[in-house]
Amino acid sequence: MFDRYARQVLFYGIGKEGQKTLMEKTAVLVGCGALGCTSANLLVRSGIKRLRIIDRDYIEESNLQRQSLFDEEDIKKNLPKAIVAQKKLQTINSLTQTESLVTDLNPSNIETLLHDAHIVVDGTDNFETRFLINDYCVKNGIPWIYGACIGSMGLTMNIIPSKTPCFRCVLDTLPPFGTSETCDTEGIIAPIASLIASIQVTEALKILTNNYDALSKGLFKIDLWRNEIKRIHTEDIRDKTDCITCKQNHYEFLAKDRYSMTTSLCGRNAIQILHPNGANLDLAKLAARLEKTGEVSYNSFLLRLKTGKYEITVFPDGRSIISGTHDFGTAKGLYAKYIGM
């Protein structure tokens, strides 16, 4: 059983006992974009027991530059990222139980999706989901690893509940809409995503094998283009602040009425809209209803409608991604017109 992981077992930080421990652990990866693809690949190859991938999106041509689990054939098949990732990861290591969920992590489902996690790895593209992860993980004592990258710069930080500052200690409130840089405005090079994800997984392996003394401390920042590496000390922040999450134990992002039903997608001229009460759509029937309104294609995972300059992608749970606009009002109008509320 250990032959597959022989080189990893030889490493002093893992060994046989560490490998046995890894083979009993469950990791949850939220987001399967540039960070998530590399993280998923490395986690599965490490030999963990189970990897659960949560991603709300489908594959586009512009993803191929940096999202290493996808190729041109996947785009032709019109499949969600999580489904493609699961299929490819199973061919890499069939001993790891790889699960995929094509959904948006939100207060309604986070308990179900994260309840058995030993570690949560951040591959998301927005602050709201990170605040949500932070609330849940701090409340339930689950370690998670923040990661982000833009241009040639990347950030990562370990959040160990009760031992380190939480994400809310470092970033108190959500940045105002439209003020944060995105891949759409600043671009991104693939190596920074691969590097940050590699650091995240290394830290995850330390946590999963109980090597807490080896963990990186503070916020790690690196710019590959400028050859700059910096560690921002955050160790004392938790003691100096009255954090609403880890000090006051107030988990506002877990409240269902706190979560946005409409979200602008990072690096995309697109808006995501959640169905207010959830749904269980019959995509075949919806396709038949929409076929006179534009170009329609569908499979068991999603339906795509092209009408004028807009493209509407609908998932069975009623969630939709409206491409071709940054305007919430326009997106909501298209959703109401073609899908209904």
Backbone as numpy.savetxt, mean C-alpha at the origin, in Angstrom:
# Nx Ny Nz CAx CAy CAz Cx Cy Cz
13.98 -28.66 4.21 13.15 -27.45 4.21 14.02 -26.18 4.21
15.18 -26.27 4.88 16.03 -25.09 4.99 16.95 -24.90 3.79
17.02 -25.91 2.90 17.90 -25.79 1.74 17.56 -24.56 0.90
16.28 -24.31 0.75 15.84 -23.17 -0.05 16.38 -21.86 0.50
16.49 -21.77 1.83 16.90 -20.53 2.48 18.31 -20.63 3.05
19.13 -21.54 2.49 20.44 -21.85 3.06 21.32 -20.61 3.23
21.36 -19.73 2.25 22.22 -18.55 2.35 21.70 -17.58 3.39
20.40 -17.51 3.53 19.81 -16.63 4.54 20.05 -17.19 5.94
19.98 -18.51 6.07 20.22 -19.16 7.36 21.67 -18.97 7.80
22.59 -18.93 6.84 24.00 -18.73 7.15 24.27 -17.33 7.71
23.40 -16.40 7.40 23.60 -15.02 7.87 23.40 -14.96 9.38
24.33 -14.31 10.08 24.33 -14.33 11.54 23.06 -13.73 12.15
22.42 -12.80 11.45 21.24 -12.15 12.00 19.97 -12.99 11.91
20.00 -14.06 11.11 18.82 -14.92 10.92 19.04 -16.29 11.57
19.91 -17.10 10.96 20.16 -18.43 11.50 18.95 -19.35 11.39
19.08 -20.57 11.88 17.98 -21.53 11.80 16.78 -21.10 12.64
17.05 -20.60 13.82 15.95 -20.19 14.68 15.18 -19.02 14.08
15.93 -18.08 13.51 15.28 -16.94 12.86 14.44 -17.38 11.67
14.96 -18.33 10.90 14.21 -18.82 9.74 12.94 -19.54 10.19
13.04 -20.35 11.24 11.85 -21.01 11.77 10.80 -19.99 12.18
11.26 -18.91 12.80 10.34 -17.86 13.24 9.68 -17.18 12.05
10.47 -16.87 11.01 9.91 -16.25 9.81 8.81 -17.11 9.20
9.00 -18.40 9.25 8.06 -19.33 8.62 6.77 -19.49 9.43
6.67 -18.72 10.51 5.43 -18.70 11.31 4.74 -17.34 11.27
5.27 -16.41 10.49 4.82 -15.03 10.55 3.96 -14.62 9.35
3.05 -13.66 9.63 2.19 -13.08 8.60 2.53 -11.61 8.42
2.80 -11.23 7.19 3.03 -9.83 6.86 1.90 -9.33 5.99
1.48 -8.10 6.22 0.46 -7.47 5.39 1.10 -6.30 4.67
0.95 -6.28 3.36 1.49 -5.21 2.52 0.32 -4.38 2.00
0.32 -3.10 2.35 -0.75 -2.21 1.90 -0.23 -1.39 0.74
-0.68 -1.71 -0.46 -0.24 -1.03 -1.67 0.76 -1.87 -2.43
0.50 -2.08 -3.73 1.40 -2.90 -4.55 1.86 -2.11 -5.76
2.40 -0.92 -5.50 2.98 -0.10 -6.55 4.48 -0.32 -6.59
5.24 0.76 -6.74 6.69 0.64 -6.85 7.31 0.07 -5.59
6.94 0.61 -4.43 7.44 0.07 -3.16 6.92 -1.35 -2.92
5.63 -1.52 -3.14 4.99 -2.79 -2.82 5.50 -3.96 -3.63
5.78 -3.75 -4.91 6.27 -4.85 -5.75 7.59 -5.39 -5.23
8.52 -4.49 -4.94 9.81 -4.93 -4.43 9.66 -5.57 -3.05
8.86 -4.96 -2.19 8.65 -5.51 -0.84 8.04 -6.90 -0.90
7.02 -7.07 -1.73 6.35 -8.37 -1.85 7.32 -9.43 -2.33
8.09 -9.10 -3.33 9.07 -10.04 -3.89 10.06 -10.49 -2.82
10.61 -9.54 -2.08 11.62 -9.86 -1.07 11.02 -10.63 0.11
9.82 -10.26 0.53 9.18 -10.95 1.65 8.87 -12.40 1.32
8.35 -12.64 0.13 8.03 -14.01 -0.27 9.29 -14.84 -0.38
10.34 -14.28 -0.94 11.60 -15.01 -1.08 12.26 -15.29 0.27
11.92 -14.50 1.29 12.52 -14.70 2.62 11.93 -15.92 3.34
10.74 -16.35 2.90 10.16 -17.55 3.48 9.17 -17.33 4.60
8.53 -16.15 4.64 7.50 -15.95 5.65 6.32 -16.89 5.38
5.52 -17.12 6.40 4.41 -18.06 6.26 3.33 -17.51 5.32
2.97 -16.24 5.52 1.85 -15.69 4.77 2.11 -14.22 4.42
1.77 -13.85 3.18 1.80 -12.46 2.76 0.43 -12.08 2.22
-0.17 -11.06 2.82 -1.46 -10.56 2.34 -1.23 -9.22 1.65
-1.63 -9.13 0.39 -1.44 -7.92 -0.41 -2.78 -7.22 -0.57
-2.83 -5.95 -0.17 -4.04 -5.14 -0.31 -3.75 -4.01 -1.28
-4.45 -3.98 -2.39 -4.25 -2.91 -3.36 -5.55 -2.64 -4.10
-5.81 -1.37 -4.35 -7.08 -0.95 -4.92 -7.02 -0.71 -6.42
-5.86 -0.86 -7.04 -5.66 -0.31 -8.39 -5.43 -1.39 -9.44
-5.41 -0.97 -10.69 -5.11 -1.83 -11.83 -3.82 -1.34 -12.49
-3.29 -2.12 -13.42 -1.99 -1.83 -14.02 -2.14 -0.93 -15.23
-1.27 0.09 -15.30 -1.20 0.98 -16.45 0.21 0.93 -17.04
0.33 1.37 -18.28 1.62 1.31 -18.96 2.71 2.07 -18.21
2.36 3.21 -17.62 3.36 4.02 -16.93 3.89 3.34 -15.66
3.19 2.30 -15.18 3.65 1.57 -13.99 4.89 0.72 -14.28
5.04 0.30 -15.54 6.08 -0.69 -15.87 7.49 -0.17 -15.65
7.66 1.14 -15.65 8.99 1.74 -15.45 9.58 1.40 -14.08
8.72 1.15 -13.08 9.24 0.98 -11.72 8.55 -0.12 -10.91
7.47 -0.70 -11.41 6.73 -1.70 -10.64 7.08 -3.09 -11.16
8.01 -3.74 -10.47 8.78 -4.85 -11.02 8.03 -6.17 -11.17
6.84 -6.29 -10.63 6.10 -7.56 -10.77 5.21 -7.60 -12.01
5.13 -6.50 -12.75 4.18 -6.40 -13.86 4.88 -6.30 -15.21
4.16 -6.73 -16.27 4.70 -6.62 -17.62 3.59 -6.26 -18.60
3.94 -6.16 -19.87 3.00 -5.70 -20.89 1.80 -6.64 -21.05
2.02 -7.93 -20.87 0.93 -8.89 -21.00 -0.14 -8.68 -19.92
0.29 -8.25 -18.74 -0.66 -8.00 -17.66 -1.61 -6.86 -18.01
-1.10 -5.86 -18.71 -1.95 -4.74 -19.13 -2.99 -5.22 -20.13
-2.56 -6.07 -21.05 -3.49 -6.59 -22.06 -4.62 -7.39 -21.42
-4.32 -8.05 -20.30 -5.32 -8.88 -19.62 -6.25 -8.06 -18.73
-5.91 -6.76 -18.53 -6.79 -5.86 -17.79 -7.05 -6.36 -16.37
-5.96 -6.70 -15.67 -6.09 -7.28 -14.34 -5.65 -6.31 -13.25
-6.23 -6.42 -12.06 -5.79 -5.60 -10.92 -4.37 -5.99 -10.48
-3.67 -5.06 -9.87 -2.30 -5.29 -9.43 -2.20 -6.44 -8.44
-3.10 -6.48 -7.47 -3.01 -7.51 -6.43 -3.14 -8.91 -7.00
-4.00 -9.09 -7.99 -4.22 -10.40 -8.59 -2.97 -10.85 -9.34
-2.41 -9.96 -10.14 -1.20 -10.29 -10.90 -0.04 -10.59 -9.95
0.10 -9.76 -8.93 1.19 -9.96 -7.97 1.09 -11.33 -7.31
-0.11 -11.69 -6.88 -0.29 -12.98 -6.22 0.12 -14.13 -7.14
-0.31 -14.09 -8.38 0.00 -15.18 -9.31 1.49 -15.31 -9.53
2.18 -14.19 -9.66 3.62 -14.25 -9.92 4.39 -14.67 -8.67
3.95 -14.20 -7.53 4.64 -14.54 -6.29 4.48 -16.02 -5.95
3.37 -16.61 -6.32 3.16 -18.03 -6.06 4.12 -18.89 -6.87
4.52 -18.39 -8.05 5.50 -19.13 -8.86 6.92 -18.95 -8.31
7.13 -17.91 -7.51 8.44 -17.66 -6.90 8.63 -18.53 -5.66
7.59 -18.60 -4.81 7.68 -19.42 -3.60 6.30 -19.95 -3.25
6.06 -21.18 -3.60 4.75 -21.80 -3.33 4.58 -22.15 -1.87
5.66 -22.09 -1.08 5.57 -22.40 0.34 4.96 -21.26 1.14
5.06 -20.06 0.61 4.44 -18.90 1.26 3.00 -18.77 0.77
2.08 -18.63 1.70 0.68 -18.43 1.35 0.48 -16.97 0.97
0.26 -16.72 -0.30 0.10 -15.36 -0.79 -1.37 -15.08 -1.05
-1.90 -14.06 -0.40 -3.29 -13.67 -0.56 -3.37 -12.31 -1.24
-4.39 -12.09 -2.02 -4.57 -10.80 -2.67 -5.99 -10.29 -2.44
-6.08 -9.01 -2.15 -7.39 -8.38 -1.97 -7.44 -7.09 -2.77
-8.34 -7.07 -3.73 -8.50 -5.88 -4.58 -9.53 -4.99 -3.89
-9.02 -4.15 -3.01 -9.91 -3.30 -2.23 -9.16 -2.10 -1.71
-9.90 -1.14 -1.20 -9.34 0.04 -0.58 -9.36 -0.16 0.92
-8.21 -0.08 1.57 -8.17 -0.23 3.02 -8.88 0.96 3.65
-9.87 0.70 4.50 -10.65 1.78 5.11 -11.15 1.33 6.48
-11.76 2.22 7.24 -12.19 1.85 8.60 -13.16 0.68 8.65
-13.88 0.44 7.57 -14.87 -0.64 7.57 -14.24 -2.03 7.46
-13.06 -2.11 6.84 -12.48 -3.44 6.63 -11.12 -3.65 7.29
-10.57 -2.63 7.91 -9.20 -2.74 8.41 -9.06 -3.81 9.49
-10.05 -3.98 10.33 -9.99 -5.00 11.38 -9.89 -6.40 10.76
-10.66 -6.64 9.74 -10.65 -7.94 9.07 -9.32 -8.19 8.36
-8.78 -7.15 7.73 -7.60 -7.32 6.89 -6.28 -7.32 7.65
-6.23 -6.68 8.81 -4.95 -6.57 9.53 -4.92 -7.32 10.86
-6.00 -7.97 11.25 -6.11 -8.50 12.60 -5.02 -9.51 12.97
-4.52 -10.27 11.99 -3.54 -11.32 12.30 -2.13 -10.96 11.87
-1.91 -9.69 11.53 -0.60 -9.26 11.03 0.44 -9.22 12.15
1.63 -9.72 11.86 2.77 -9.55 12.75 3.57 -8.30 12.36
3.41 -7.87 11.12 4.06 -6.65 10.62 3.21 -6.10 9.48
3.12 -4.78 9.39 2.44 -4.13 8.27 3.48 -3.27 7.54
3.57 -3.46 6.23 4.53 -2.72 5.41 3.77 -1.75 4.54
4.17 -0.49 4.58 3.51 0.60 3.87 4.01 0.69 2.43
3.10 0.43 1.49 3.40 0.65 0.08 2.38 1.59 -0.53
1.77 2.43 0.31 0.67 3.28 -0.13 1.19 4.55 -0.80
0.25 5.35 -1.27 0.63 6.59 -1.96 -0.10 7.81 -1.39
-0.65 7.68 -0.17 -1.40 8.82 0.38 -1.33 8.83 1.90
-1.43 10.04 2.45 -1.29 10.21 3.90 -2.50 9.69 4.67
-3.68 9.77 4.11 -4.87 9.36 4.83 -4.81 7.87 5.20
-4.35 7.04 4.24 -4.24 5.62 4.52 -3.16 5.36 5.55
-2.08 6.12 5.51 -1.01 5.95 6.50 -1.50 6.33 7.90
-2.28 7.39 8.03 -2.83 7.74 9.33 -3.77 6.64 9.83
-4.51 6.05 8.90 -5.42 4.95 9.24 -4.62 3.74 9.75
-3.57 3.37 9.01 -2.71 2.26 9.44 -2.11 2.55 10.81
-1.64 3.78 10.98 -1.02 4.16 12.24 -2.01 4.01 13.41
-3.22 4.50 13.23 -4.23 4.38 14.29 -4.47 2.92 14.66
-4.66 2.08 13.64 -4.98 0.68 13.92 -3.80 -0.03 14.56
-2.61 0.18 14.02 -1.43 -0.53 14.53 -1.06 -0.08 15.94
-1.14 1.21 16.21 -0.85 1.69 17.56 -1.87 1.14 18.54
-3.13 1.17 18.17 -4.19 0.67 19.05 -4.01 -0.81 19.37
-3.54 -1.57 18.38 -3.45 -3.03 18.54 -2.04 -3.55 18.75
-1.08 -2.65 18.90 0.29 -3.07 19.19 0.99 -3.80 18.07
0.70 -3.44 16.82 1.31 -4.10 15.66 2.37 -3.19 15.06
3.62 -3.64 14.91 4.65 -2.81 14.27 4.31 -2.56 12.80
4.64 -1.36 12.32 4.50 -1.10 10.90 5.65 -0.23 10.42
5.92 -0.28 9.12 7.07 0.41 8.55 6.61 1.36 7.47
6.79 2.65 7.75 6.43 3.70 6.80 7.45 3.77 5.67
6.97 4.00 4.46 7.87 4.19 3.33 7.24 5.12 2.32
8.05 5.96 1.69 7.56 6.88 0.67 8.72 7.27 -0.23
8.44 7.58 -1.48 9.48 8.05 -2.38 8.88 8.95 -3.45
9.68 9.90 -3.88 9.29 10.86 -4.91 10.56 11.34 -5.59
10.56 11.48 -6.90 11.76 11.90 -7.61 12.88 10.90 -7.37
13.96 11.36 -6.73 15.08 10.48 -6.37 15.23 10.38 -4.86
14.23 10.86 -4.12 14.29 10.92 -2.67 13.32 9.94 -2.04
13.76 9.29 -0.97 12.89 8.35 -0.27 12.99 8.48 1.23
11.93 8.06 1.93 11.86 8.12 3.38 11.37 6.78 3.92
11.85 6.41 5.08 11.31 5.24 5.76 11.52 5.38 7.26
10.61 4.79 8.03 10.68 4.88 9.48 9.95 3.69 10.10
10.53 3.13 11.14 9.89 2.05 11.89 8.97 2.64 12.95
7.75 2.12 13.05 6.84 2.50 14.12 6.56 1.26 14.95
7.10 1.25 16.17 6.89 0.13 17.10 6.05 0.67 18.25
4.77 0.33 18.32 3.89 0.88 19.35 4.47 0.74 20.75
4.40 1.83 21.50 4.87 1.97 22.88 6.40 2.05 23.01
7.13 1.81 21.91 8.59 1.85 21.96 9.19 3.00 21.15
8.52 3.41 20.08 9.03 4.48 19.23 7.94 5.53 19.03
8.30 6.72 18.55 7.26 7.66 18.16 6.39 7.04 17.07
5.10 7.38 17.06 4.23 6.88 16.00 4.24 7.90 14.85
3.55 7.56 13.79 3.53 8.43 12.61 2.91 9.78 12.94
1.92 9.77 13.83 1.22 11.00 14.21 2.12 11.91 15.06
3.08 11.32 15.76 4.04 12.13 16.53 4.86 13.01 15.58
5.21 12.44 14.43 6.09 13.12 13.47 5.30 14.05 12.56
4.13 13.60 12.13 3.28 14.41 11.25 1.92 14.52 11.92
1.66 15.64 12.54 0.49 15.79 13.40 -0.83 15.76 12.64
-0.87 16.40 11.47 -2.12 16.50 10.72 -1.89 16.17 9.25
-2.96 15.87 8.56 -2.89 15.65 7.13 -2.45 16.93 6.42
-1.51 16.84 5.47 -1.16 18.03 4.69 -2.37 18.51 3.91
-2.54 19.84 3.76 -3.68 20.36 2.99 -3.68 19.78 1.58
-4.86 19.51 1.06 -4.98 18.92 -0.27 -4.29 19.80 -1.31
-3.50 19.17 -2.17 -2.84 19.89 -3.25 -1.48 20.46 -2.89
-1.04 20.30 -1.63 0.23 20.89 -1.22 1.38 19.89 -1.25
1.10 18.63 -1.35 2.15 17.61 -1.33 2.62 17.31 -2.75
3.94 17.08 -2.88 4.48 16.67 -4.17 3.99 15.26 -4.50
3.82 14.99 -5.78 3.39 13.67 -6.22 4.26 13.22 -7.38
4.16 11.93 -7.72 4.88 11.41 -8.87 4.42 12.11 -10.15
3.18 12.58 -10.14 2.61 13.25 -11.30 3.28 14.59 -11.55
3.74 15.25 -10.49 4.35 16.57 -10.63 5.87 16.51 -10.60
6.44 15.57 -9.87 7.89 15.52 -9.68 8.55 14.33 -10.36
7.76 13.35 -10.79 8.33 12.16 -11.38 8.97 11.26 -10.33
9.54 10.16 -10.79 10.23 9.23 -9.89 11.14 8.33 -10.70
12.29 7.98 -10.14 13.15 6.99 -10.77 13.03 5.68 -10.00
13.09 4.58 -10.73 12.85 3.27 -10.13 13.83 2.90 -9.02
15.12 3.23 -9.14 16.06 2.78 -8.09 15.71 3.25 -6.68
15.14 4.45 -6.54 14.84 4.92 -5.18 13.72 4.09 -4.57
12.76 3.69 -5.38 11.67 2.85 -4.86 12.21 1.48 -4.44
13.09 0.92 -5.26 13.66 -0.39 -4.93 14.50 -0.31 -3.66
15.24 0.78 -3.50 16.10 0.94 -2.33 15.28 1.09 -1.05
14.28 1.98 -1.08 13.46 2.20 0.12 12.71 0.92 0.49
12.17 0.21 -0.50 11.48 -1.05 -0.21 12.44 -2.08 0.38
13.67 -2.11 -0.12 14.66 -3.05 0.41 14.97 -2.74 1.87
15.06 -1.46 2.20 15.29 -1.06 3.60 14.09 -1.46 4.45
12.88 -1.21 3.94 11.68 -1.57 4.69 11.65 -3.07 5.00
11.96 -3.90 4.02 11.91 -5.35 4.23 13.02 -5.79 5.17
14.19 -5.17 5.07 15.26 -5.51 6.01 14.82 -5.23 7.44
14.18 -4.08 7.65 13.68 -3.74 8.98 12.57 -4.71 9.40
11.74 -5.11 8.45 10.68 -6.08 8.74 11.27 -7.42 9.19
12.34 -7.86 8.52 12.98 -9.12 8.91 13.55 -9.03 10.32
14.11 -7.88 10.68 14.61 -7.69 12.04 13.48 -7.82 13.06
12.36 -7.17 12.76 11.22 -7.21 13.68 10.65 -8.63 13.78
10.48 -9.28 12.65 9.87 -10.61 12.64 10.75 -11.66 13.31
12.06 -11.43 13.34 12.97 -12.38 14.00 13.40 -11.88 15.38
12.70 -10.84 15.86 12.93 -10.31 17.22 14.32 -9.70 17.41
14.89 -9.16 16.34 16.18 -8.47 16.43 15.95 -6.97 16.58
15.26 -6.60 17.64 14.88 -5.19 17.83 16.09 -4.29 18.08
17.17 -4.84 18.65 18.35 -4.03 18.91 19.03 -3.56 17.62
18.76 -4.27 16.53 19.40 -3.93 15.25 18.59 -2.93 14.43
17.41 -2.55 14.91 16.53 -1.67 14.14 17.12 -0.29 13.92
16.86 0.25 12.74 17.21 1.64 12.46 16.33 2.55 13.31
16.90 3.61 13.83 16.15 4.54 14.66 15.92 5.86 13.93
14.75 6.43 14.16 14.43 7.71 13.57 13.93 7.59 12.14
13.88 8.73 11.46 13.40 8.82 10.08 14.60 8.80 9.15
14.66 7.81 8.29 15.79 7.66 7.37 15.43 8.33 6.04
16.30 9.23 5.56 16.04 9.97 4.32 17.24 9.82 3.39
16.98 9.49 2.14 18.06 9.33 1.17 17.66 9.92 -0.17
18.58 10.61 -0.81 18.40 11.14 -2.16 19.49 10.54 -3.04
19.12 9.62 -3.90 20.10 8.91 -4.72 20.76 9.82 -5.75
20.01 10.76 -6.29 20.55 11.62 -7.35 21.59 12.58 -6.79
21.33 13.06 -5.59 22.24 14.02 -4.95 23.26 13.33 -4.03
23.17 12.01 -3.94 24.08 11.24 -3.09 24.05 11.72 -1.64
22.83 11.93 -1.13 22.66 12.43 0.23 21.95 11.38 1.09
22.48 11.12 2.26 21.87 10.21 3.22 21.80 10.91 4.56
20.63 10.85 5.16 20.44 11.56 6.43 19.50 10.77 7.34
19.84 10.72 8.62 18.92 10.14 9.61 18.42 11.26 10.50
17.12 11.44 10.52 16.50 12.49 11.32 16.09 11.88 12.66
16.68 12.37 13.73 16.41 11.81 15.05 14.99 12.14 15.50
14.23 11.11 15.81 12.85 11.30 16.27 12.63 10.65 17.63
13.67 10.07 18.20 13.52 9.26 19.41 12.86 10.01 20.57
13.14 11.31 20.69 12.63 12.07 21.83 11.27 12.72 21.58
10.78 12.63 20.35 9.54 13.33 20.01 8.37 12.83 20.87
8.29 11.52 21.04 7.16 10.94 21.78 7.11 11.45 23.21
8.27 11.67 23.81 8.32 12.15 25.20 7.98 13.63 25.31
8.18 14.36 24.21 8.01 15.81 24.25 6.64 16.28 23.76
5.89 15.38 23.13 4.59 15.77 22.57 3.45 15.04 23.27
2.26 15.61 23.16 1.06 14.97 23.69 0.28 14.39 22.51
0.89 13.40 21.86 0.36 12.84 20.61 -1.08 12.37 20.80
-1.93 12.77 19.87 -3.35 12.42 19.94 -3.56 10.92 19.81
-2.64 10.23 19.13 -2.80 8.79 18.92 -2.16 7.98 20.03
-0.84 8.08 20.18 -0.16 7.16 21.10 -0.11 7.66 22.54
-0.45 8.93 22.78 -0.50 9.44 24.15 -1.94 9.55 24.65
-2.82 10.12 23.80 -4.21 10.31 24.20 -5.10 9.11 23.86
-4.55 8.19 23.07 -5.31 6.99 22.66 -6.62 7.36 21.97
-6.53 8.37 21.12 -7.70 8.80 20.34 -7.43 8.42 18.89
-8.24 7.51 18.35 -7.98 6.94 17.03 -9.02 7.44 16.03
-8.92 8.69 15.69 -9.96 9.33 14.89 -10.06 8.79 13.47
-8.96 8.26 12.91 -9.02 7.78 11.54 -9.70 6.41 11.43
-9.95 5.78 12.56 -10.70 4.52 12.54 -12.20 4.76 12.52
-12.61 6.00 12.71 -14.04 6.34 12.65 -14.50 6.36 11.20
-15.57 5.67 10.91 -16.03 5.56 9.53 -16.39 6.90 8.92
-16.90 7.83 9.72 -17.28 9.13 9.17 -16.08 10.04 8.95
-14.88 9.59 9.36 -13.67 10.39 9.19 -13.01 10.12 7.85
-13.31 8.97 7.26 -12.62 8.54 6.05 -13.27 9.13 4.81
-12.47 9.63 3.90 -12.98 10.26 2.68 -13.58 9.23 1.73
-14.76 9.52 1.22 -15.36 8.66 0.21 -14.79 8.98 -1.17
-14.12 10.12 -1.30 -13.55 10.56 -2.57 -12.08 10.89 -2.35
-11.20 10.31 -3.18 -9.77 10.46 -2.98 -9.07 10.72 -4.30
-8.18 11.70 -4.33 -7.34 11.95 -5.50 -6.18 10.97 -5.47
-5.92 10.29 -6.58 -4.88 9.27 -6.61 -3.54 9.88 -6.99
-2.52 9.57 -6.20 -1.18 10.12 -6.39 -0.62 9.73 -7.76
-0.07 10.72 -8.45 0.57 10.45 -9.72 -0.38 10.12 -10.85
-1.67 10.38 -10.63 -2.67 10.03 -11.63 -3.64 11.18 -11.80
-4.09 11.39 -13.01 -5.17 12.33 -13.26 -6.47 11.56 -13.05
-6.72 11.22 -11.78 -7.82 10.32 -11.47 -8.33 10.52 -10.05
-9.59 10.19 -9.86 -10.26 10.27 -8.56 -10.87 8.92 -8.23
-10.66 8.45 -6.99 -11.33 7.23 -6.54 -12.57 7.60 -5.75
-13.66 6.88 -6.01 -14.91 7.08 -5.29 -15.35 5.75 -4.69
-15.62 5.76 -3.38 -16.14 4.57 -2.72 -17.65 4.61 -2.71
-18.26 3.44 -2.86 -19.71 3.37 -2.73 -20.06 3.61 -1.26
-21.02 4.49 -0.98 -21.30 4.86 0.42 -21.69 3.70 1.32
-22.33 2.67 0.77 -22.78 1.55 1.60 -22.20 0.22 1.16
-21.15 0.29 0.33 -20.62 -0.95 -0.21 -21.57 -1.50 -1.27
-21.18 -2.50 -1.99 -22.03 -3.04 -3.05 -21.57 -4.45 -3.40
-22.34 -5.11 -4.21 -21.96 -6.41 -4.75 -22.46 -6.44 -6.19
-21.72 -5.76 -7.05 -22.17 -5.54 -8.41 -22.00 -6.78 -9.28
-22.96 -6.99 -10.16 -22.84 -7.98 -11.23 -22.26 -7.24 -12.42
-20.98 -7.42 -12.67 -20.30 -6.63 -13.71 -20.83 -6.95 -15.10
-21.29 -8.18 -15.32 -21.85 -8.53 -16.63 -23.13 -7.73 -16.89
-23.99 -7.63 -15.90 -25.22 -6.86 -16.06 -24.92 -5.37 -16.21
-23.93 -4.89 -15.46 -23.56 -3.49 -15.57 -23.00 -3.20 -16.96
-22.22 -4.13 -17.50 -21.66 -3.97 -18.85 -22.78 -3.88 -19.89
-23.78 -4.72 -19.74 -24.90 -4.69 -20.67 -25.65 -3.37 -20.60
-25.76 -2.82 -19.39 -26.46 -1.53 -19.23 -25.66 -0.37 -19.80
-24.32 -0.48 -19.76 -23.48 0.64 -20.18 -22.99 0.56 -21.62
-23.27 -0.54 -22.31 -22.66 -0.75 -23.62 -23.06 0.30 -24.65
-24.18 0.98 -24.46 -24.61 2.02 -25.41 -24.02 3.39 -25.08
-23.35 3.48 -23.92 -22.84 4.79 -23.50 -21.37 5.00 -23.84
-20.69 3.93 -24.25 -19.28 4.05 -24.57 -18.65 2.69 -24.79
-17.33 2.65 -24.82 -16.59 1.41 -25.03 -16.45 0.68 -23.70
-16.98 -0.53 -23.62 -17.01 -1.28 -22.37 -16.23 -2.59 -22.50
-15.41 -2.88 -21.50 -14.75 -4.19 -21.39 -14.78 -4.59 -19.92
-14.81 -5.89 -19.65 -14.87 -6.33 -18.25 -14.37 -7.75 -18.11
-14.00 -8.10 -16.88 -13.72 -9.47 -16.50 -14.27 -9.64 -15.09
-13.92 -10.70 -14.41 -14.50 -10.94 -13.09 -13.96 -9.98 -12.02
-12.90 -9.23 -12.35 -12.27 -8.36 -11.36 -12.65 -6.89 -11.50
-12.92 -6.45 -12.75 -13.23 -5.04 -12.95 -13.93 -4.82 -14.29
-14.59 -3.68 -14.38 -15.23 -3.23 -15.62 -14.65 -1.88 -15.99
-14.41 -1.67 -17.28 -13.86 -0.40 -17.73 -14.75 0.20 -18.80
-15.15 1.45 -18.58 -15.97 2.20 -19.52 -15.19 3.41 -20.00
-15.04 3.54 -21.33 -14.43 4.72 -21.92 -15.52 5.53 -22.59
-15.67 6.77 -22.12 -16.69 7.65 -22.67 -16.11 9.06 -22.79
-15.99 9.53 -24.02 -15.37 10.83 -24.25 -13.93 10.83 -23.77
-13.55 11.83 -23.00 -12.17 11.92 -22.49 -11.98 11.22 -21.15
-13.04 10.60 -20.66 -12.98 9.96 -19.34 -12.96 8.44 -19.45
-12.35 7.82 -18.46 -12.36 6.36 -18.34 -12.79 6.02 -16.92
-13.80 5.17 -16.80 -14.33 4.79 -15.50 -14.07 3.31 -15.28
-13.33 3.00 -14.22 -13.06 1.61 -13.85 -13.87 1.28 -12.60
-14.67 0.24 -12.68 -15.58 -0.13 -11.60 -15.21 -1.51 -11.07
-15.19 -1.65 -9.76 -14.88 -2.93 -9.11 -16.17 -3.51 -8.51
-16.21 -4.81 -8.25 -17.44 -5.45 -7.76 -18.01 -4.84 -6.49
-17.16 -4.21 -5.66 -17.67 -3.62 -4.41 -18.23 -2.22 -4.61
-18.34 -1.78 -5.87 -18.90 -0.47 -6.17 -17.87 0.63 -6.22
-16.66 0.33 -5.80 -15.60 1.33 -5.86 -15.26 1.63 -7.31
-14.99 2.89 -7.61 -14.68 3.29 -8.97 -13.48 4.23 -9.00
-12.75 4.17 -10.10 -11.67 5.11 -10.36 -12.03 5.87 -11.63
-12.18 7.18 -11.51 -12.55 8.04 -12.63 -11.28 8.69 -13.15
-10.83 8.29 -14.33 -9.61 8.84 -14.92 -9.95 9.94 -15.90
-9.09 10.97 -15.93 -9.29 12.08 -16.86 -9.69 13.36 -16.17
-9.71 13.35 -14.83 -10.07 14.56 -14.09 -9.44 14.56 -12.70
-9.15 15.77 -12.22 -8.73 15.96 -10.82 -9.86 16.59 -10.00
-10.97 16.87 -10.65 -12.06 17.59 -10.00 -13.03 16.61 -9.33
-13.21 16.77 -8.02 -14.09 15.86 -7.28 -15.53 15.94 -7.78
-15.99 17.16 -8.06 -17.37 17.33 -8.52 -17.63 16.62 -9.83
-16.69 16.75 -10.77 -16.82 16.08 -12.06 -16.84 14.57 -11.89
-15.95 14.07 -11.05 -15.87 12.63 -10.82 -17.16 12.10 -10.20
-17.68 12.81 -9.19 -18.91 12.39 -8.55 -20.07 12.41 -9.53
-20.07 13.41 -10.40 -21.13 13.50 -11.39 -21.11 12.33 -12.36
-19.93 11.96 -12.81 -19.79 10.82 -13.72 -20.17 9.52 -13.01
-19.79 9.40 -11.76 -20.14 8.20 -11.00 -21.66 8.08 -10.87
-22.30 9.16 -10.51 -23.76 9.15 -10.37 -24.45 8.87 -11.70
-23.90 9.44 -12.76 -24.53 9.29 -14.08 -24.46 7.87 -14.61
-23.32 7.22 -14.46 -23.13 5.93 -15.08 -23.26 4.74 -14.11
-22.91 4.94 -12.85 -22.94 3.82 -11.90 -24.13 3.93 -10.97
-24.44 5.15 -10.52 -25.53 5.37 -9.57 -24.99 5.35 -8.16
-25.72 5.94 -7.21 -25.25 6.03 -5.83 -26.10 5.11 -4.93
